[in-house]
Amino acid sequence: MSILDIGCGRGDVSFLLADMVGIEGSVLGLDLNDNALEVARERASENMLKNVDFVKSDLNALSIDNDQFDAIVGRRVLMYLPDPRRIISELSALLKIGGIMIFQESDSTLSSKSIVPMPLHQHVDKWIWDTVEREGGNTHLGFDLWSLLTQKDLPSKNFVLRL
């Protein structure tokens, strides 16, 4: 398989994927942060991984050939994009027929709910979500993910929807 990892950061998910696809597969990690990409490249080199590569790319201006990926993966990346609907639409055009698109996004709507009151946990949880908001993240994107992935105007419906 050939997999695109958007918003790969320091490569944690990319390395898991590289292990899953094996030496005959490939993973391309995209991120905008030069420091994170340098760490990812160093980690790949230290572990002698030949099936993973990292490239600086702005998701708002993708320049990748169409129809080359079996899967597109993102973890906590859509929540930081100004127009995730458009990005998903553009990404769907990069999938091979039958490809899969997998995203994990967080949502603060139900966080810190517990049967037993835990004030410190609730306080720390609020700090985390306040930080995400200050970073420009959409703290409610998790519950919007279904509608983003099932939008009717996707240029290609050739991918498999798995939530």
C-alpha positions in Angstrom: 0.0 0.0 0.0 0.9 3.6 -0.6 -0.3 5.8 2.3 -0.4 9.6 2.7 -0.2 10.9 6.3 -1.3 14.5 6.4 -0.2 16.6 9.3 2.4 14.0 10.2 4.3 16.1 12.7 7.3 14.1 14.1 6.1 11.0 12.4 4.5 8.9 15.1 1.6 7.7 12.9 3.8 7.5 9.8 6.1 5.0 11.5 3.2 2.9 12.6 1.9 2.9 9.1 5.3 2.1 7.6 5.5 -0.9 9.8 2.0 -2.0 8.7 2.7 -1.7 4.9 6.1 -3.3 5.2 9.1 -2.8 2.9 7.1 -3.1 -0.3 4.7 -0.4 0.8 5.4 3.3 1.3 4.3 6.2 3.5 4.5 9.9 2.6 4.2 12.2 5.6 3.2 15.8 5.0 3.6 18.7 7.4 4.2 22.4 7.4 6.5 22.5 10.4 10.2 22.2 9.4 11.3 21.3 13.0 8.9 18.5 13.3 9.8 17.2 9.8 13.5 17.2 10.7 12.8 15.1 13.8 10.8 12.7 11.7 13.6 12.4 9.1 16.1 11.8 11.9 14.0 9.1 13.5 13.5 7.4 10.1 17.2 7.4 9.5 18.0 6.1 13.0 15.6 3.2 12.5 16.8 2.6 8.9 13.3 3.0 7.5 13.4 3.2 3.7 9.6 3.1 3.1 8.8 6.4 4.7 9.5 9.9 3.5 8.6 13.3 4.9 7.9 16.4 2.8 7.0 20.0 3.7 3.6 20.8 2.3 0.8 23.2 3.0 -2.5 21.3 2.9 -4.2 24.5 1.7 -2.1 24.3 -1.5 -1.5 20.6 -2.2 0.6 19.8 -5.3 0.5 16.0 -5.5 -0.4 13.9 -8.5 -3.9 12.4 -8.5 -4.8 8.8 -7.9 -1.6 7.6 -6.2 -2.6 6.6 -2.7 -4.3 3.5 -1.3 -5.1 5.3 1.9 -5.0 8.8 3.3 -4.6 9.2 7.1 -4.8 12.1 9.5 -4.7 12.4 13.2 -5.9 15.6 14.9 -5.2 17.7 11.7 -8.5 18.6 10.2 -9.4 20.5 13.4 -6.7 23.0 12.7 -7.6 23.7 9.1 -9.8 26.7 8.1 -11.8 24.7 5.6 -11.6 21.0 6.3 -14.5 20.3 3.9 -12.4 21.6 0.9 -9.3 19.7 2.0 -11.2 16.4 2.3 -12.7 17.1 -1.2 -9.2 17.7 -2.6 -7.7 14.7 -0.8 -10.4 12.3 -2.1 -9.1 13.0 -5.6 -5.7 11.6 -4.6 -7.0 8.2 -3.7 -6.9 5.1 -6.0 -10.2 3.4 -6.7 -11.2 1.6 -3.5 -8.9 3.7 -1.4 -9.6 4.5 2.2 -9.6 7.8 4.1 -9.0 7.6 7.9 -9.2 10.5 10.3 -9.1 10.7 14.1 -10.3 14.0 15.4 -11.0 15.1 18.9 -14.1 16.9 20.3 -14.4 18.7 23.6 -18.2 18.5 23.8 -18.2 15.5 26.2 -14.8 15.8 27.8 -14.3 15.7 31.6 -17.5 13.9 32.2 -17.3 11.3 35.0 -19.5 9.7 37.6 -17.2 10.7 40.4 -16.3 14.4 40.6 -12.7 14.9 39.7 -12.1 18.7 39.9 -8.3 18.6 39.1 -8.9 16.4 36.0 -11.7 18.8 34.9 -9.4 21.8 35.4 -6.5 20.3 33.4 -9.0 19.2 30.7 -10.2 22.7 30.4 -6.6 24.0 30.1 -6.0 21.5 27.2 -9.1 22.5 25.3 -8.4 26.2 25.9 -4.9 25.7 24.4 -6.4 24.0 21.4 -8.7 26.9 20.9 -5.8 29.4 21.2 -3.9 27.4 18.6 -6.8 27.9 16.2 -8.2 24.4 16.6 -11.9 23.6 16.1 -12.7 21.9 19.5 -15.9 20.4 18.1 -14.7 18.9 14.8 -14.9 15.4 16.1 -18.7 15.3 15.9 -18.6 17.0 12.5 -16.3 14.4 10.9 -19.2 12.2 9.6 -20.7 15.1 7.7 -17.3 16.1 6.3 -16.6 12.6 5.0 -20.0 12.1 3.6 -20.4 15.4 1.8 -22.2 15.1 -1.5 -19.8 17.3 -3.6 -16.7 15.2 -3.2 -15.1 14.9 -6.7 -14.6 11.2 -6.2 -16.7 8.7 -4.4 -14.2 6.0 -5.2 -13.0 5.6 -1.6 -14.3 3.5 1.3 -15.9 5.3 4.2 -14.8 3.8 7.5 -15.6 5.6 10.8 
